[in-house]
Amino acid sequence: MTAARDLHLTTAERARVDHVDLLVASDPVPIGELLAVLDDPSWSVRRAGVSALASLGDDGVAELCRWLGEVRTTEHGIAAAIDALVTSRGATTNAAVIALCGHPQTPVIEDAARILGRRGASEAVTTLGALLAHPSDNVALAAIEALGAIGGAGTVEDLVVLIRTRNFFRTFPAMQVAARTGDPRVIGALAELLDDELYRPEAIRALGHTGSALAVAPLTALVEREAGATVGVVAEALTELVSQAARSGASSQVVSTVHAMLAPLRDRFVVALATARDRVPLLNVLGMIGDAGTLAVLAGSPEPAAVRAIEVLARRDEDALLIALASADPALRLAGLPLASSARVAPAVRAALADDEPEIRARACEALARIGDVTAVDALFAMLDDPSPRVGHAATAAIGALGVAGTAARVIAVLRSGSTRVRRHALRLVAYLGSDGLFDAVVGALGDPDPRIAELAVAALVSLGDPRVDATLATAASSASETVRAAAVRAAGQRRLESIVTRGLDDDSARVRYCACQALGQLGDARHSAALVARLADAAPQVRIAAIEAIARLDTPETWQILVSVAHSQNPDEQRAALIGIAGHDQPVATDILLAAARAPELATRLFALSGLVRSRDPRALVALGAALHDDHEAVRDAALSLLDERDDRETSELLLATAAITPDPAAPIHAAVSRARPIRIATIAERLATADAVEARALAAALGRMADPRATAALFGALAAPSAAARREAALTLVAIGAPGAIAAATDLARRDPDPDVRHACAAAVKL
């Protein structure tokens, strides 16, 4: 009860909280006395009582339910009893609360429904569905809210009946809960309400929450007959529709449907844009349904949503892309260039090389490489002298990617006469070309007064096959320039020239010694372990770190002991370098060290430890990574999720699925990770889907749908024969939603032959039988 002992407690309150602790420690626990605490005037004391009763589990459930059904002394006491049952650890809690739904008193039934909803009790769906027809509006509302909290599609037909009653107090909440089931059966009922001014705005929004392409038709019909503010509300719904569809991988199908049905009505959305307070949804829709003629409207909008709409439009319509590339608005040109990929737009892209904006010039270089426009090579060489480093690097990469004959001759020419900027970029091009004919030009650059050019020249030698390269590197390793010596040692490591590398270990320059340690690590020869160990006492910290990293690559008993020792260093940088090496050893003591580091107070150390643990197959490593998913620090949570996402084993898949199950926000990163197409992850999801209940089946089927992977689609088709009716229904609905080939035929077959009426009705609605 430590949490209850806040500093604000009075002496009397503290004494009562201490008494609750004593009651919990008694044997047997006097449950009657704990129940009396629920009526305590102090919220802090009641909180202690709630925590105590919840911790009793099954031992306290029956008495709590009896108190809630019969005693019910005060409002705050009832609230406390509800909280205790919501947080109870008892395995019998849900069954006991479900029994309360048959209580003769309406307030008790309301409380029971809310408890079940807060507990996410999926086994209560049938009971709650029956309460939708209860004479009391309050009970029906509590049941609706509970079903919304639990999720699933088990009571869709009951909710549809409730929507059609047009009972003010039941229809509104039923619309939102039914829409979020994603079941196509609700669309017809919601569409009927579009003719009723009282329910129309909420019905429009509810159609957006369905995430179903079937919702586009009634919304289109509404735009055809209504104007003004209604168009803006429809735009909001369509934006939400696409967002919800993305959660099952069906957004492209919805966007295609929106474009096909609403493109003839685009002028109505343009008119609405002029007077709308919230222009973003309208801009989103215009991106989906617009054409080249709509671009002028979008170009005049300063909002980021307008740029995103232009990107969507330009991706679909090349005429619109050409208009964007020729626009006077730099935002439009920036948005259009990453989409340029055909020879037709190449002239417009070449023109962008002269743009005033450096980022536009850089993107133009990238686009020309993507298009494969070999006629642009001369212009790209000219861009090597651009004052923006970003542009120069982009032009270098583009020239290398195009690989035009004669490029080597141009490189030689600019190495002799180009500006400093051009010569630097030309040397970077050597790595792309790897041409032996460049040797003399590269060697000539070794004596350049610009140290960066000399350094790049040394690096360029590595890619050449000329037999004189090694001797040239040996000479460069004795240069008076620290920069050149460091580059030569680095290059020698790449070419496995041990004598040059080992000589660098004793260089006066810390930079050279650092490169030598790194190079020896690349060589990975245990004969150099003593020389590297000697560098652990180097005066330069960066050299010591490089020596530790190199030692980690030498798999000997001696180097292992050194790593273990350094892992306990008081220097955090040295400790982290050792952790990286230790992570490469699959043995229990390595896991022990990494687990201890994962609990370190320093954030960076914890992150290094987690990156090492992800390689371990020790079960304790997976437990630690799972715990990190719930860490207080966002960086740790993100790192753990990213690392786990790289693994493809059943245990990791089960962990990610379990975490996703307790993460209600479908936009949370964990749901994206679960939807990553990994072979074992797909198999694990498919196995669980086969026996899943309504809530889990929808989440699992949506995860497979989002993968957009043939193996995941095959798993969904396999689930059509699953023993779980919920799995069959959700698999069929997902397949139809993502437009999988054969989905309509499969869903039609289920609509006619499936033994479960819920599956038949849902599939019939999906294919509109």
N, C-alpha and C positions, 0 to 999 in steps of 0.2 A: 504493500500500500504506500510505497514511498512517494508515488506521484501525488497522493492526496495530501501529503504533509507539506503544503505550501507555506511560505512565510506568513501569509495573511491569516492563517488559522488562529482563532482565539484559543486560550488555554483549554476551555471547555470542549471546543470542537476537536482539538488535538487529542484530548482524553477519549472522546467517543470514537475517533478513528482508531486509536490504539486498542480500544475494546473490540472493535471489529476484527482486528488482527488476532486477538486472543480467541475470539469465537471461531475463526477459521482454523486455528491451531488445535482446537478441542477435538476430542474423540469420544463419542461421536459429535459431529458439528451440530449445534442447536439451530436448525434452520429457521424455526419460529422466531428466534431472537434476531436473526439476520433479516428476516422479512419485515420485522418491526422497524428496522433502520430505514426502510424505503420511505417512511413517513417523516423522517427527521427534517426539521426546518432548514438545516444547513445543506446546501448543494454539495459541498465538499464531502460531508459525511455520507450523504446518499450515494455519491460517486464511489466511495469506498465500499458501501454495501453492494452496489451493482457489480463491482469488480469481484467481490467475494462470492456472490451468488453465481455469477457466470463461471467462476473457476471451479465450482463444485461439479459441473457437468451434469450427468444424468441424475446424480444424487439430489440436485436442486430443482430439476425441471418440473416434476409433478407438483411440487408445492408452489412453485411460481405460477404455473397454469391455474392451480386451484385458487390462489390469491387473486389472480387477474380476473377469474370468472366469478368469484363469490365475494371477496372482501372489498377491493376497490375503494379504499378509504378516501384518498385525496387525489387531485389531479397530478400533483408532482410525484405522488407515490405510484400512480399508474404509469407515468412516463418512465420512472425508474425501473419498474417491473418489466416494461417493454424493452428497455435498453438491456436489462439483464438477460432476457430471452434472446434478443438479437445477437448478443455476444456470447451466449452460452456455448460451451465446448461439448455439450452432451450429444451423443449419437442419436438419442431419441427425441431431441428437441423439435425437429420439423414435424414428426408424426404427432407429437403431443399438441403442437400449435394447430396443426390441420384439424385435429379433433375439436378444438375450440371453435372452428368455423361452423359447427353445428349447434352452438350455444343458443339458448332462447333469447338472450339479450343482444339487441342490435349493437350497442357500443363494444361489447366483447368481440363480436364478429369483426367489426372494423379494426380493432386493435390486432386481432389475429392475422387479418389480411396484410396489414402494414408490416407486421413482424416477418411474415413469410416473404414479402417483397424485399425487405431490407436484408434478409438472409440469402436471397437469391435461390430460394427453395424450388428447384425445377420440378420436384415430385408433387408440388402443390398446384400445378397448372390446371389440372382437371377440376379440383375443388374450387379454385378461384374462378374458373370459367363458369361454374354453376352459380357463383355469387353475382355474376353480371345481371342475372334476372331477378335478384332479390328485390322485394318491394321497397326497401330503403335506398334512396339515392346515395346516401352517405356510404352504405356498404358497397354498393355498385362502384362508386368512385374509388373507394379503397382497393377494391379488387382490380379495377382497371389500372390504377397506379402500381399495384404489386406486379401485375402481369407485365407492365412496361419495364419495371426494374429487373424482372427475371429474364425477359426476352423470350424468343422462340415463337413458333407459329402454331402451337397446339390448340389455341382457342380462336383462330382467325374467323371461323364462320360465326361463332358467338359474337365476336366484336363487329362483324359486318351487320348482323341483325340489329345490334345496338346502335350502330351508325344510322341505320335506316329508320329507326324509331323517331328520329329528330326530337329526342328528349334533350332539352337544352343542357341539363346538368350531366348527361351521360354521353351525348354525341360528341361534344368537343374533346373531352379527354380520350374517348374511344378512337377518334380519328387519328390522333398523334401516335397512340400506342399501336394501332393496327398498321399504320403506315410503316413504322419502324420494323415490322416483322419481315418486310421485303416480299410478302406473299402477294402474288398477282390478283388474288381474289378480292382484295380490298379496293382495287382501282375502280371497278364498276360502281361500288357504293359511294366512293369519294366523288366520282364524276357526276353522279346524280345530284350531289349537293351544290354543284357549280351554278345551278339554276336558282338557287335560294340565296338572296342577298345577305341573310343573316349568317349563313355558314360558308359563303363563297370564299372569303379571304383565307379562312383556316383550311378549307378543302384544297385550295391551290397549294398552300404550303405543305399540306400533308402529302399531296401527290409528288411534290419534290422530294420528300423524305423516303419515298418508296425505292428510289434508285432503279426503277424499272423503265425500260424503253416503252412499255405499254402506256405509261402515264403521259407520253408526249401527245398522243392523239387527242385526248380530251382538253389538254391545255391549248393545243392548236385551234380546236373548234371554238374555244372561249375567245382567243385573240381575234378570230375571224368575225365574231359578232360583238365584241366589246372593244372599247378604246380607252384612252386616258390612263388613269392610275392603275387600272387592271393590268395593263401591259407591263408596267414596272413590277407588279407583284408576281406575274407569270415569269418574268426574267429572273427574279430571285429564286423562284421554284426550280426553274431550269438549271440555274447555277448549282443549286443544292442537289438536283437530280444527278448531274454529272459527278459531283463530289461523292455522293452515296454509291453510285454505280462503280466508282473506282475501287471501292472496298471489296467488290467481288470480281474485279477484272473486267467489268462490262462497260467502262466509260466510252471506249471507242464505238461500241454498238449504239449507245445512247446519243453520242455526238452525231453519228451518221443519221440516226433517225430524226434528230432535231433539225439537221441541215435539210434533209429531204422534205420534211413536212412544213418547216417554217420559213425556208428561203423565199417562197413567194410573198411572204408577209413582212419582209425585212424593213420596208418603208415605215411600218407602224412602230417598229422599235427605234428607228431613226428619229421619228417625230417625238416619241416619248423621251428620248435622250435630251432633247432641247430644254425640257422643263423639269427633269427628274432631280430630286434632292440627292438620291443615291444612284450615281451613274454606273457604278462598277458592274452590277448584274447585267445591265443593258449592254455595256461594252463587251462583257463576256459572251452574251448571246450573239451580238453582231460579229464577233470573231468566228463563231460557229456557223452563222448563216450568211455572212456578207460575201460580196464579190469585189472585183477590182473597183467598181464604182463606189463602194462603201468606204474605200480607203481614205478618201478625202475627209469624210466625217471623222474617222478615227484619228487621222493625222492632226486634226485641230484640237484633240483632247490631251491635256497635259498629264493625265493620270497614268501611273504605271500600268493599270489595267488596260489602257488603250494600246500600249506597246505589246502587251501579252496577246491582246486580240489580233493585232497586226501579225504577230508571229504565227498564230493559229491560221489566220486567213492566208498568209503568204505561203505557208507550208502546203496548203491545199490548192492554191490558185497561182500559177506562175506569172500570169499577167499582173496580179497584185504585187508579187515579189519584184517585178521590174519597176513598177511605180514606186515601191518603197526604196529601191536602190537609187532611183533618180530623184528622190524627194529632197527638198531643201531642209528638211528636219533631220538633224544628225541622229536623233533617237530612232527614227525609222530606218536610216541607213545601217545603224548598228544592229537593229533587230533583224534586218533582212540578210545581211552578209553570211551569218552562220547557216542560213537555209539554202544558199546558192550552191547548186551541185550539177548544173547542166550547162552544155556548151551555149545554149541560147542566151543565158544571162552573163556569159563570160565578158562581153564588151563592157557591160555596166560595172562589172567587178574590176576590170582593168582601169576604168575611169576613177574608181575609188582609191587607187594608189596615189592620186594627187590630192586627196582630201586634206582639209586643214586639221582634222582630228587624228592624232597618232593611233588611237585604238581602232579607228575605221581603216587606216592604212594597214595595220597589222592583220586585221580580220580579212582584208582583201587579199593579202598574201596567202593566208591560210585557205581561203576559198579557191584561189587559183590552183593551188596544189590539189585540193579536193576535186576540182573539175578536171584536172589534168591538162590545163591549157599550156602547151609547150611553147606557144607563140609569145608567152609573157616572160620568157626567161630573161631577155635583154632588160625589160622594165624591172624585173626582180633584182638583177645585178645592180641596177641604179639605186634600188632601195637599200642596198648594203651601206650606203653613206647617209642614211636617214639619221637625223639627230636623236631620234628616240631609240634606245636600246631594244625596246619591245618590238619595234618594226624591223630592225636589223636582224634580230634573232628569227622572227617569223619569215623574213625573206630568205634567210639562210636555210631554214628547214624546208621551205617551198622549193628552192632550187635543188636541194638534195633529193627531195621526193620526186621531182619531175625527171631527173636523170637524163637530161638531154645530151646527145653526143656533142663533144666540143667543150663541155663544161670545164674539164681539167685545164685546157688551154687558156680559158678565160681566167681561171684561178691563178695560173702562173703569171698571167699578164697583170692582174691587179696586185699580186704579191710584190711585184717589182715597182709598180707606179701608183698604186692606190693610196688613198688617205689612211691614216692610222685606223680609223673605224673600219674601213673596207678590208684592210689587211687582216685585222682580227677575225672578221667574219669569214674571210677566205680560208684562213687556217682551220676554222671550224668545219668548213666544207670538205676539207681533206678527209675527215673521218667518214663522210658519206661516200666519197669517191674511191678511196683506197687504191689509187693509181700509182704504179711504180714510177711513172714519168714525172711525178711531182717531187721526187727526192731532192734534187738540186735546189728547187725553189724553196722548199721547206728548210733545208739546211741554211740557205742564205738568210732566212728570217731569224736564225738563232742568234745572230749578232745585232739584231735590231735594238736601237737605243730604248725603245719602249719595252719595259720588262714584261708586260702582259703579252705582247706579241712573241717575245722569246719563249715565254712559258707555253703558249699555245703551240708554238712550233715544235717544242719537245713532245708535247702530248700528241701532235699530229704524226710524229714519226712512228708511233706504235701501230698505226693502221697500215703502214707501208710494208711491202714485202721485199724491199731492197736489201741485199746482203750487207750493206754498209751501215745499216741502222744501229746494230749493237755497238759497233766501235764508236759511232757518233754519240750514242748515249753515254758511253764510258768517258768520252771527252767532256760532255756536258756536265757529268757528275763532278768534275773538277773545276767547274766554272767559278769565277769570282763572284758571280751573282747567286745569292741565296735562293732567289726565286727559281732560277734555272736548275740549280742543284736539286732542289726539292722536286721539281717536275721530272728530272732525270731519274731520281730514285723511285718515284711513283711509277714511271714508265718501265723501269727495269723490273719492278715487281710484276707488272703485267706480262712482260716477256720472259720472266723467270731467270733473270740474270743475277744470281745470288751474290757474286763478288761485289757488284756495284751496290746492291742493297745493304749488305753487311757493313761495307765501308761507311755508309750513311749513318750507321748507328753511333759513330764517334764524331760526327760532324759538330762543329762549333755552334751551328744554328739549331735551335729547338725545332724549327719548322722542318728541317731536313730529317732530324732524328725521328720526329713524329711520322713523317712519310715512310721512313725506313721500317719503323715498327709495324705500320699498316701493311707494307709490302711483305714483310716476313709472315704476317698473319695470312696473307693471300697464298704464300708458298706452302704454309702448313707443314713444314718439315721440323720434326722434333729435334733435329741436330742443332737447331738455333735456340732451343729453350733457355740455355744458360745465358746467352747474350740478351735475350728478352728479359729474363729475371733480373739481370743487372740494371736494366732500364727502369725497374720499379723504384729505384732510388734516385731517378733523374730529378734535377731541380725544377724542371718544367712540368706542371701538372698535366698538360695535354699529352706530353710524351708518356707519362705514367699510365694515363688512361688508354692510350693506343697500345702500350705494352700489355696491359691486362687483356684487352680485346684480342690481341694476337695470341697470347698464351692460351686463351680460351679455345683456340682452334687447334691446339696441340694436345691430342688425346693420350696423355701419359699419366701414370699415377702421381708423378711429381707435380705436374702442372695442375692436376685436380686438387691436390692439397693446397697449392698456392691460391687457387680460386676460392676454396672454402675459407681460407684464412682472410683473404681480402674481402670476402662477403661480410665479414664482421668488422670491417674497417670503420673508423670514426669519420672518415671522409666520405660523404654521401655520393660524390661523383665516382670515386673508385669502387665503392660498394655496388653501385648500379651497373658499372661495367662488368664486375664479376658476376652479377646476377644474370646478365645476358649469356655469359659463358656457361654458367651452371645449368641454365635452362636446356642446354643441349645434351645434358647427361640424364638418361632415363633410369634413375635409381632413387630409392626412397629418401636418402639423405638430401638429394637435390630438391626433392619436393618439400622436405622439412624446412630447408632454408628459404625456399620461395614462399612457403606458407607464412613463415615468420615475417618475411619482408612485406607480404601483402597486408599485414596488420600494422605496418610502420606508420608513425604520425606524418611523415613527409609524403605529400601527394605523389611526387615524381617517383619515389621508391616504390610505392604501391602499384603505380602504373607499370613500372618495369617488371615487378614481380608477377603481375597478372599476365603480361605478354609472355613470360616464361612458363607460367602454369598451363597456358592453353595448349602447349605441346605435350604435356604430361598425360599419360593414360592412367595415372594413379586416381582412384575414385575421389580422394580428398581434394584433388585439384579442381574437379568439376563442382564439388560442394562449395569451394571458395569462390569460384567464378560465379556460381549461382547466387551466393550471398552478395557479391559485388553488384549484381543487378539491382539491389535494393539499398545500395550505399547512400549515405547522406550527400555525398559530393557528386554532382552531375557528371563531371569528367570521368569519375570511376565507373559510374553506371554506363555511360556511353562506351567507354573502352571495353568493359566486360561484354557488352552486347556485341560490339564489333568483333571481338576476338572469338566469342562463341559462334558467331555467324559464319566464321571460316571453317568450323568443324562440321564434319558430316558423319556423325555416328548416332546410333539410336538413343544413347543416354543424353546427349546434348539436345537432340530433337525433343525428347520428352521434357527436358528442363525448360526449353524455350516455349513449348506448348503450355506447360503448367503456368509459366509466368504470364503468357498472353491471356490465359483463362481468368486471371485475377486482375487484369488491366482493362478497365472498361472502355477507355478512350480508343476507338478504332484507328485514330490517326497517330497513336503512340508508336515510336520506332520499333517496339517489340513485335508488333503485328507485321511490319514490313520485313523484319528478319524471319519470322515464321513463314512468310510467303516467298522466301528465296528458294529457287528451284535447285535443290540438292537431292541426289538419288535416294539416300536413306531418309531424308526428311519427308520426301513425297511418300515413301513406303510407310513411314511411321504414321503420318496423317491419314493415309488410306486405311491402315489397320484400325486406327481409333474411330474413324468415321463409320466403319461398318457396324459398330454397336453403339453409336453416340445417341444421346437424347436430343431433344429439339434444339436446345440452346447451343450445345457443343457442335451439333451437326451443321448448323448454319455457319458458325465461325470456321470450322474445318473446311467445309465446301468452299467458302469464300476465299480461304487461304490458297486452296488449289486453283481456283479461278484466277486469282491475281498473278499466279506464276507465269501464265501465258507460255506454258511449256507442254509439248506433246505428251510427256510422261504424266504430268499432272492431269491433263485432259483425259488420258486413258484411265487414270485412277478414278476420276469422276464417273466415267462410263461404267467402270467396274462396280462402283457404289450403287448403281441402279438395281443391282441384284443383292444388295446388302440385307442382312436380317433386320436391321433397324428401319422402320418406316420413315422416321425423320431423316435418316441418311439418304434414302431413295428420293424423298421429296426434295431435299435441299440440293442433292447432286443434279437432279433433273432441272430444277429452276436455275441453278448456276450455269449449266451447259447451255440452256436456252438463252440466258442473259448474255453470255460471252459469244454467242453465235457460233458455237462449235459445229462443224459439219456432222450431220446426222442427229443433232440434238432434238429438232422438231419431231422427227420420226420416233425417236426413243421416248420422248415425253408423251407423244400421242398414244404410243403403245401402253405406257403406264396409266394414262388417263382411262384406258378401256379395260385393262386387265389386272391392275394392281389390286391385291386383296384388301388394302387399307383405303377406306373412303376418303380420308384426308389427303392421301397421296393422289388419288384419282381426281379429286376436285381441284387441288392446286395445279396439277399438270394440265387439266382441261382449261383452267383460266390462263395458264402460261401460253398455251397454243391457241387459245380462243376457240375451243370446240363448242 
